[in-house]
Amino acid sequence: MNANVPTTEKLIMHSNTMESSKLRQHLEEVESGRRELQTELGNIVYPVLTLPPELVSQIFVHCLPSHGRVRPKVDTPPLSLSQICRDWREIALSSCELWSSLDLLFTAGSPNDGALPLLETWFSRAKDYPLSVTIRSEDEELDPKIISLISSVAGRIQSLELQGRREDLQLFATPHATFTRLRRLAVIYPDSSFAYHPDFASDILENIDAPSLLELTIPSAPRSFNRYPSLTSIKLRSIDERGLVDLSHQFPQLLHLTASVTGEWNSDDDSDSDNSSSDRLSLPTHIILPRLQSLHLLRGEFDLFTLPSLRRLENPEYYVANESDRLLAFVERSACDLDHIGLDFDDLVKCLEVIPSVASLNVLLHPEEMPQFKELMTTAPTPLPHLRILGISSHQENFDYLSFIQLIRARRGPPTTTTTTTRLESVQVEFYDMVANVDKIPVSARTELESLISGGLKLQVTCSGVIDSSWPAAMGESPPLTTNN
């Protein structure tokens, strides 16, 4: 065999050597290209990074929830904003307003060991900025150190919302608690235990010094409101008629009132029932609050009120029917120009003529009334021509989605040359039957509604059944504290 003739093994080795050389050369080219790109990227000045820190800080603040309650979650602001880059972290940590609100929820069985250092860090980053603090506890005992820490910064708190066990809330009622900046105070029980301790609200209020308090939410009327002469908003789950009269005399400047008006605490025992009747007859004909702008009656009668400045009127949550005569008399007596009203369908039909300026309407409908409601709201001359916001409460079973969609499309059409009807902007539907679920919305209706949403309509469907659900899914909302849990 000729020694100069390469063997198969040598040919393979030579081929591998050539291939390795090409690969090394290609790798060097790739590495060189990567280094060049890194150099170019390093020289790029991103517009967002050229913004003044003060402007970036304000942008961060606008990322917080609109309701103002900030949950400490790593994937939501402000914590998420501090994880983007070093510059943003420095801006976030130095933005006091970004850390001025904190909403903590303690659920049964969940330890709250980490809450104390979290509160300390949060309050430290807020520095001297006014604080908004929400504490919710669902049958879970709170660490007294948490309550002690909140009390230690009382002078910095402008909004305080407390929802929890009576035993925990009572710890806030220690003497000498001074809240010099407090503008809003809410004390709510997660159950009906307040009924057995009607003086508990008084115990708390008598030991919280808040000379600048404007908004107060409590389960029941305290023995006295004297410590808070500047109140402009009061929410009560229970107050008797005489207490309401006293309240109207003490706060003629009141702007907002939510109340369930009862007579159950008018007398100390059953033997005084005759005296209660006498007291009822001695009450003034009408309670006049000349500046009141919004009234939400959880229970009570329109007959009690004359409210010339009223703009928002909400009937009880279950919308007591057959109130049209009283409502008509109330509106005529008050001569008020309502912007919002909540009532059932029958009363709406009877009261349309006295509420022409309404821009926001909540209506209770039986499912079979949906076609009639559609006809009422779309027949010329169009009623409620200024309507922009519509809320509907109904049962989901047998709900007429076709009439509902036709109503929305008709009220979102552009004004014609002969009409100046305002375009419907926002619709919220609440289905409150036990088996309600957004998954039961028909596919065809969902498609139509998605088309309306893409066209700019703000739409929310919520179901308050065995399992609460909403569509489209609500993003990052924190449920508000209410007086009627």
C-alpha positions in Angstrom: 0.0 0.0 0.0 1.3 3.5 -0.9 2.3 5.3 2.3 1.3 8.7 0.8 -2.3 7.7 0.4 -4.3 8.8 3.5 -6.2 6.2 5.3 -9.9 6.5 6.1 -9.0 7.2 9.8 -6.7 10.1 8.8 -9.4 11.5 6.5 -11.9 11.5 9.3 -9.4 13.2 11.7 -8.6 15.9 9.1 -12.3 16.5 8.6 -12.9 16.8 12.3 -10.0 19.2 12.6 -11.3 21.4 9.9 -14.8 21.4 11.3 -13.5 22.3 14.8 -11.5 25.2 13.3 -14.6 26.5 11.6 -16.7 26.2 14.8 -14.0 28.0 16.8 -14.0 30.8 14.2 -17.8 31.0 14.2 -17.8 31.1 18.0 -15.3 33.9 18.1 -17.4 35.8 15.6 -20.5 35.3 17.8 -18.6 36.4 20.9 -17.3 39.4 19.1 -20.8 40.3 18.0 -22.1 39.8 21.5 -19.5 42.2 22.9 -20.3 44.8 20.3 -24.0 44.5 21.2 -23.3 44.8 24.8 -21.2 47.9 24.1 -24.1 49.4 22.1 -26.6 48.5 24.7 -24.4 50.1 27.4 -24.4 53.3 25.3 -28.1 53.5 24.8 -29.9 56.0 27.0 -33.5 54.7 27.6 -36.0 57.6 27.6 -37.7 56.4 30.8 -34.3 56.5 32.6 -33.9 60.2 31.7 -37.0 61.2 33.6 -36.5 63.2 36.7 -36.8 61.1 39.9 -39.6 63.3 41.1 -41.7 62.5 38.0 -40.9 58.7 38.2 -42.0 58.8 41.8 -45.4 60.3 40.8 -45.8 57.7 38.1 -45.1 55.0 40.7 -47.8 56.6 43.0 -50.3 56.4 40.2 -49.7 52.6 39.9 -51.3 52.1 43.4 -54.9 50.9 43.7 -57.5 53.6 43.1 -59.3 52.7 46.3 -56.1 53.6 48.2 -55.7 50.4 50.2 -52.3 48.8 49.4 -51.8 45.1 50.0 -48.1 44.1 50.6 -47.6 41.7 47.7 -44.3 41.1 45.9 -46.0 41.1 42.5 -47.9 44.4 42.9 -46.8 48.0 43.6 -45.0 49.2 45.5 -42.9 46.1 46.2 -42.8 45.1 42.5 -41.5 48.5 41.5 -38.5 48.2 43.8 -37.4 45.0 42.0 -37.0 46.3 38.4 -33.6 47.9 38.6 -31.2 49.7 41.0 -32.4 53.2 40.0 -36.0 52.4 40.3 -35.4 50.7 43.7 -33.7 53.8 45.0 -36.6 56.0 43.7 -39.2 53.7 45.2 -37.6 53.4 48.6 -37.2 57.2 48.8 -40.9 57.9 47.7 -42.6 58.4 51.0 -46.1 58.5 49.5 -45.6 55.1 48.0 -45.4 53.6 51.5 -48.1 55.7 53.2 -50.9 53.1 52.8 -51.0 49.6 54.2 -53.9 47.0 54.1 -53.3 43.9 56.2 -55.7 40.9 56.2 -55.3 38.3 58.9 -57.2 35.1 58.2 -58.0 32.2 60.6 -55.1 29.8 60.9 -52.6 32.2 59.2 -49.8 33.3 61.5 -49.1 37.0 61.7 -45.5 36.7 62.9 -44.2 38.7 60.0 -46.7 41.5 60.3 -44.8 43.5 62.9 -41.5 43.9 61.0 -43.5 44.6 57.9 -45.4 47.4 59.6 -42.1 48.8 61.0 -40.5 48.8 57.6 -43.5 50.3 55.9 -44.0 53.1 58.4 -40.2 53.8 58.3 -40.2 54.2 54.5 -43.2 56.6 54.7 -41.2 58.8 57.0 -43.5 61.8 58.0 -46.0 61.3 55.3 -49.7 60.9 56.6 -50.6 57.2 56.9 -53.6 55.2 55.9 -53.9 52.0 57.8 -56.4 49.1 57.3 -56.4 46.1 59.6 -58.8 43.2 58.9 -59.0 40.2 61.1 -61.3 37.2 60.4 -61.7 35.5 63.8 -57.9 35.6 64.2 -56.3 37.0 67.4 -54.1 39.9 66.7 -50.7 40.3 68.2 -51.0 43.0 70.8 -47.6 44.3 69.6 -49.2 45.2 66.2 -51.9 47.2 67.9 -49.3 48.9 70.1 -47.2 49.8 67.1 -50.1 51.4 65.3 -51.0 53.3 68.4 -47.4 54.6 68.6 -47.8 56.3 65.2 -51.3 57.6 66.0 -50.2 61.2 65.3 -49.2 60.3 61.7 -52.4 58.4 60.8 -55.0 60.2 58.6 -57.2 57.2 57.8 -57.8 54.2 60.1 -60.0 51.2 59.3 -60.4 48.5 61.8 -62.3 45.2 61.3 -61.9 42.4 63.8 -62.9 40.8 67.0 -64.3 43.0 69.8 -61.5 41.9 72.1 -58.8 43.1 69.6 -60.5 46.4 68.7 -61.0 47.2 72.3 -57.2 47.5 72.7 -57.3 50.6 70.5 -59.6 52.2 73.1 -56.8 52.8 75.5 -56.8 56.3 77.1 -54.7 59.1 75.7 -54.6 57.9 72.1 -54.3 61.1 70.2 -54.8 61.1 66.4 -54.0 64.7 65.5 -54.2 64.1 61.7 -57.0 61.5 61.6 -59.7 62.5 59.0 -61.3 59.1 58.5 -62.2 56.4 61.1 -64.0 53.1 60.4 -64.7 50.5 63.1 -66.5 47.4 61.7 -67.2 44.0 63.2 -67.0 40.9 61.0 -70.2 39.6 62.5 -73.3 40.8 64.4 -71.6 40.7 67.9 -72.1 44.5 68.2 -75.8 43.9 68.9 -74.8 42.5 72.3 -72.4 45.3 73.1 -74.2 48.5 71.9 -71.9 50.7 73.9 -68.7 49.4 72.4 -68.5 52.1 69.8 -68.9 54.7 72.5 -66.1 53.0 74.5 -63.7 53.4 71.5 -64.7 56.9 70.5 -64.5 58.2 74.0 -60.8 57.2 74.2 -59.7 58.3 70.7 -58.9 62.0 70.5 -59.3 63.0 66.9 -60.1 66.7 66.7 -59.9 66.9 62.9 -62.1 63.8 62.2 -64.4 64.3 59.1 -65.6 60.8 58.2 -66.9 58.2 60.8 -68.1 54.6 60.1 -69.3 52.7 63.2 -71.8 49.9 63.9 -74.1 51.9 66.2 -74.6 55.4 67.4 -72.4 56.3 70.3 -73.6 57.9 73.5 -72.3 61.2 72.2 -70.7 62.7 69.1 -69.3 65.7 71.1 -65.7 64.8 70.6 -66.0 65.1 66.8 -67.7 68.4 66.0 -66.3 68.6 62.5 -67.9 65.5 61.0 -69.2 65.7 57.5 -69.8 62.0 56.7 -71.4 59.5 59.1 -72.1 55.8 58.4 -74.1 53.9 61.0 -75.6 50.4 61.0 -78.2 51.4 63.6 -79.6 54.6 65.0 -83.1 55.3 66.4 -85.2 58.2 65.2 -84.5 60.4 68.2 -80.8 59.8 67.8 -81.1 60.8 64.2 -82.9 64.1 65.2 -80.1 64.8 67.7 -77.5 64.1 65.0 -79.2 66.5 62.6 -79.1 69.3 65.2 -75.5 68.6 66.1 -74.2 68.4 62.5 -76.1 70.8 60.2 -73.0 70.7 58.0 -73.3 67.0 57.3 -72.7 66.1 53.7 -73.0 62.3 53.6 -75.2 59.9 55.7 -75.6 56.2 55.6 -77.9 54.8 58.3 -80.3 52.0 59.3 -83.0 53.9 61.2 -84.7 51.9 63.9 -86.6 52.4 67.1 -85.4 49.3 68.9 -83.1 51.3 71.3 -85.6 54.1 72.0 -86.5 52.7 75.4 -84.7 50.7 78.0 -87.4 48.0 78.4 -90.7 46.9 77.2 -92.6 48.7 80.0 -91.7 52.0 78.3 -93.4 51.1 75.0 -96.2 53.7 75.6 -93.6 56.3 76.3 -91.8 55.3 73.1 -95.0 56.0 71.1 -95.3 59.3 72.9 -91.7 60.1 72.0 -92.4 59.2 68.4 -95.2 61.7 68.2 -93.1 64.4 69.7 -90.4 64.1 67.0 -90.3 66.9 64.4 -92.2 66.4 61.2 -89.1 66.3 59.1 -85.4 66.1 59.7 -83.8 68.9 57.8 -80.1 68.6 56.8 -79.6 71.6 54.5 -76.2 70.6 53.1 -76.6 66.8 52.9 -75.5 65.6 49.4 -75.9 61.8 49.7 -78.3 59.6 51.7 -78.1 55.8 51.8 -80.9 54.3 53.8 -80.2 50.7 54.9 -83.6 50.9 56.7 -85.9 53.7 57.3 -88.5 56.0 55.7 -88.2 59.0 53.4 -90.9 60.6 55.5 -88.3 61.6 58.0 -86.3 63.8 55.8 -86.2 67.1 53.9 -82.9 67.5 52.0 -82.8 70.4 49.6 -79.1 69.8 48.6 -79.4 66.0 48.0 -77.7 64.7 44.9 -77.5 60.9 45.7 -80.3 58.8 47.1 -80.0 55.1 47.7 -82.9 53.0 49.0 -82.2 50.0 51.2 -80.0 47.3 49.6 -83.1 45.1 49.0 -84.8 48.1 47.4 -88.1 48.2 49.3 -90.9 48.2 46.7 -94.0 50.4 46.5 -92.2 53.4 47.9 -93.1 55.6 44.9 -95.6 57.8 46.8 -93.2 58.5 49.6 -90.4 59.0 47.2 -92.4 61.5 45.1 -93.4 63.4 48.2 -89.9 63.5 49.4 -88.4 64.8 46.1 -91.1 67.4 45.8 -90.8 68.5 49.5 -87.0 68.7 49.3 -86.9 70.2 45.8 -83.6 68.5 45.3 -81.9 67.8 42.0 -80.9 64.2 42.1 -77.8 62.9 40.2 -78.0 59.3 41.4 -80.8 57.1 42.7 -81.4 53.5 43.5 -84.9 51.9 43.5 -86.9 49.0 42.1 -88.4 48.9 38.6 -92.0 49.6 39.6 -91.0 52.7 41.5 -88.8 53.8 38.7 -91.7 53.8 36.3 -93.7 56.0 38.6 -90.9 58.4 39.5 -89.3 59.1 36.1 -90.8 62.6 35.8 -89.3 63.9 39.1 -85.8 62.6 38.4 -84.9 64.0 34.9 -81.4 64.9 35.8 -80.3 61.5 37.1 -76.9 60.4 35.5 -76.4 57.3 37.7 -79.1 54.7 38.3 -79.3 51.5 40.3 -82.4 49.4 39.6 -83.7 46.2 41.0 -85.3 44.0 38.3 -87.1 40.7 38.3 -85.7 38.8 35.3 -89.1 39.0 33.5 -89.0 42.8 33.8 -85.9 43.2 31.7 -87.8 43.5 28.3 -90.1 46.1 29.9 -87.1 48.0 31.3 -85.5 47.9 27.8 -88.6 49.4 26.2 -88.9 52.0 28.9 -85.3 53.2 28.5 -85.3 53.2 24.7 -88.7 54.6 23.7 -88.8 58.2 22.5 -88.8 60.6 24.1 -85.8 58.9 25.8 -86.2 59.0 29.6 -83.2 60.0 31.8 -81.4 61.6 28.9 -78.3 62.3 31.1 -77.8 58.7 32.2 -74.2 57.6 32.0 -73.9 54.9 34.7 -76.3 52.0 35.1 -76.4 49.3 37.8 -78.8 46.4 37.6 -79.5 43.9 40.4 -81.4 40.7 39.4 -81.6 37.0 39.4 -79.5 35.3 36.8 -82.0 32.5 36.1 -84.2 33.5 33.2 -82.3 36.8 32.8 -83.0 38.2 29.3 -79.5 38.9 27.9 -80.9 39.8 24.5 -83.0 42.7 25.9 -80.1 43.7 28.1 -77.7 44.0 25.2 -80.2 45.8 23.0 -80.7 48.3 25.8 -77.0 49.0 26.1 -76.5 49.3 22.3 -79.5 51.7 22.1 -78.2 53.9 24.9 -74.7 53.9 23.5 -75.7 55.1 20.0 -74.6 58.6 18.9 -77.1 61.4 19.5 -79.3 62.2 16.5 -80.2 65.6 15.2 -83.4 65.5 17.3 -82.0 64.1 20.5 -79.2 65.0 22.9 -79.1 61.8 24.9 -75.9 61.2 26.9 -74.1 58.1 25.9 -74.1 55.2 28.4 -70.5 54.8 29.7 -70.6 52.2 32.5 -72.8 49.2 33.3 -72.6 46.9 36.4 -74.9 43.9 36.8 -75.2 42.0 40.1 -76.8 38.5 40.1 -77.7 37.7 43.7 -79.3 34.3 43.5 -77.5 31.5 45.3 -76.6 29.5 42.2 -75.4 32.5 40.2 -72.1 32.2 38.4 -70.4 34.1 35.6 -69.7 30.8 33.9 -73.5 30.6 33.2 -73.4 33.7 30.9 -74.3 32.3 27.4 -71.4 32.3 24.9 -73.4 34.4 22.5 -74.1 37.1 25.1 -70.5 37.0 26.2 -69.4 37.6 22.7 -71.7 40.6 22.3 -70.6 42.0 25.6 -67.0 41.7 24.7 -67.7 43.7 21.6 -69.2 46.4 23.7 -66.3 46.4 26.0 -63.8 46.7 23.1 -65.9 49.7 22.0 -65.2 51.5 25.2 -68.0 50.4 27.5 -67.0 49.8 31.2 -68.8 46.6 32.1 -68.7 44.4 35.2 -70.9 41.4 35.9 -70.7 40.1 39.5 -72.4 37.0 41.1 -73.0 36.9 44.8 -74.0 33.3 45.1 -72.5 30.4 47.0 -69.2 31.3 45.3 -68.6 34.9 44.4 -67.4 35.5 40.9 -67.0 38.4 38.5 -66.5 39.0 34.7 -64.3 40.4 33.4 -62.1 39.4 36.3 -61.5 42.3 38.7 -57.8 43.2 39.0 -56.2 44.0 42.3 -59.2 45.2 44.1 -59.4 45.2 47.9 -63.0 45.0 49.2 -64.1 48.1 51.1 -65.2 48.1 54.7 -68.9 48.5 55.0 -71.4 49.1 57.8 -73.6 46.1 56.9 -71.4 43.1 56.8 
